[in-house]
Amino acid sequence: MTSTRSSDGSGEPFRPSGAHPYRLRLEPAVLLPGGVAVLRPAGTLDHRADALLDPAVAALLADGARHLVVDLAGVTRCDSRGVDCLLGVRHCMRVLGGAFAVASAQGPVLRTIAACGAGRELSCFPDTERALDAVRRGAAPGSPH
């Protein structure tokens, strides 16, 4: 039988490759036709998010992305600094003439976005498909249209 607990005595579940549930990591981004990109962070969206999201967004822009959906389905925790990071990405996309939307924020993440008063600015959609539709139509508030 394989143990699912670490052997360091911490009692924490074993995670291959050092993955930690409270650290932010990114799934590979997807660049779709029409210059629409989907970015999928996972873990905790907090004060460390800028260091991971900013270069990822810059790389997507360099690869031709004009619009961005950030799918938060894998984000388990978010604080006000994480919301600030999302607002910063939204501002960047808007300045560049693109649209921005958030998809699949759940439970505590969605409540944090609402508590920060950022729900309207971030244009939260229940799933990625609806967010993509809104971004493609220019209907997301991150859009200059």
C-alpha positions in Angstrom: 0.0 0.0 0.0 1.3 3.5 -0.9 1.3 6.2 1.7 -0.4 9.5 0.9 1.3 11.2 3.9 4.7 12.8 3.8 7.5 11.2 5.7 8.8 14.5 7.2 6.5 14.1 10.3 4.3 17.1 9.3 1.3 15.0 8.7 0.7 16.9 5.4 -0.5 14.9 2.4 2.3 13.7 0.1 2.5 15.9 -3.1 4.7 14.9 -6.0 7.3 17.5 -7.2 6.9 19.6 -4.1 3.5 21.0 -5.0 1.9 22.9 -2.1 -1.8 23.7 -1.9 -1.3 27.3 -0.8 1.2 28.3 -3.4 0.1 29.8 -6.7 1.0 27.9 -9.8 -0.1 28.2 -13.4 -1.5 25.5 -15.7 -0.2 25.9 -19.3 -2.0 28.9 -20.9 -4.1 28.4 -24.0 -4.0 30.9 -26.9 -7.2 30.5 -29.0 -8.0 31.9 -32.4 -8.8 35.6 -32.4 -6.1 36.4 -29.9 -8.0 35.2 -26.9 -6.0 33.6 -24.1 -7.0 31.6 -21.1 -4.8 31.6 -18.1 -5.5 29.1 -15.3 -3.8 29.8 -11.9 -4.2 27.3 -9.1 -3.6 27.5 -5.4 -3.6 30.7 -3.4 -4.0 34.1 -5.1 -2.2 36.5 -2.8 0.6 39.1 -2.5 2.9 36.7 -4.4 0.6 36.5 -7.4 2.2 39.4 -9.3 5.5 37.6 -9.6 3.8 34.7 -11.4 0.9 36.4 -13.3 2.7 39.4 -14.7 5.3 37.5 -16.7 2.7 35.0 -17.8 0.5 37.8 -19.1 3.5 39.5 -20.8 4.4 36.2 -22.5 0.8 35.8 -23.8 0.8 39.4 -25.1 4.1 38.8 -26.9 2.6 35.6 -28.4 -0.4 37.6 -29.9 -3.0 37.6 -27.2 -5.3 40.6 -27.3 -8.0 39.4 -24.8 -7.7 37.4 -21.6 -9.9 35.1 -19.5 -8.5 34.1 -16.1 -10.1 30.9 -15.1 -10.0 30.7 -11.3 -11.5 27.2 -10.9 -8.2 26.0 -9.4 -7.8 28.9 -7.0 -8.7 27.8 -3.5 -7.9 31.0 -1.6 -7.7 34.6 -2.5 -7.0 37.8 -0.5 -7.3 41.5 -1.3 -3.8 41.5 -2.8 -4.8 38.7 -5.2 -7.8 40.8 -6.2 -5.5 43.8 -6.7 -3.4 41.6 -9.0 -6.4 40.7 -11.1 -7.4 44.3 -11.3 -3.9 45.2 -12.4 -4.1 42.6 -15.2 -7.5 43.9 -16.2 -6.1 47.5 -16.3 -3.2 46.3 -18.5 -5.6 44.6 -21.0 -7.8 47.6 -21.1 -4.9 50.0 -21.8 -3.9 47.8 -24.6 -7.4 47.8 -26.1 -8.3 44.2 -25.0 -11.0 42.6 -23.0 -10.6 40.8 -19.7 -12.9 38.5 -17.7 -12.7 36.1 -14.8 -14.2 32.7 -15.0 -15.2 30.0 -12.5 -14.4 31.8 -9.2 -16.0 29.7 -6.5 -16.9 30.0 -2.8 -14.4 32.0 -0.7 -12.6 33.3 -3.8 -15.9 34.8 -5.2 -16.7 36.2 -1.8 -13.3 37.9 -1.5 -13.8 39.5 -4.9 -17.2 40.7 -3.9 -16.0 42.0 -0.5 -13.3 44.0 -2.2 -16.0 45.6 -4.4 -14.3 44.3 -7.5 -17.1 42.0 -8.9 -18.3 44.5 -11.4 -14.8 45.5 -12.6 -13.6 42.0 -12.9 -16.6 40.8 -14.8 -17.0 37.3 -13.2 -18.6 34.5 -15.2 -19.7 31.1 -13.9 -17.6 29.2 -16.4 -14.9 29.7 -19.0 -17.2 29.4 -22.0 -19.4 32.3 -20.9 -16.4 34.4 -20.1 -14.9 33.6 -23.6 -18.2 34.5 -25.3 -18.3 37.9 -23.4 -14.7 38.7 -24.2 -15.1 37.8 -27.9 -18.2 40.1 -28.1 -16.4 42.9 -26.2 -19.1 42.7 -23.6 -16.8 42.2 -20.6 -16.2 45.4 -18.6 -12.5 45.0 -19.3 -13.3 45.8 -22.9 -12.9 49.4 -24.1 -16.2 49.0 -26.1 
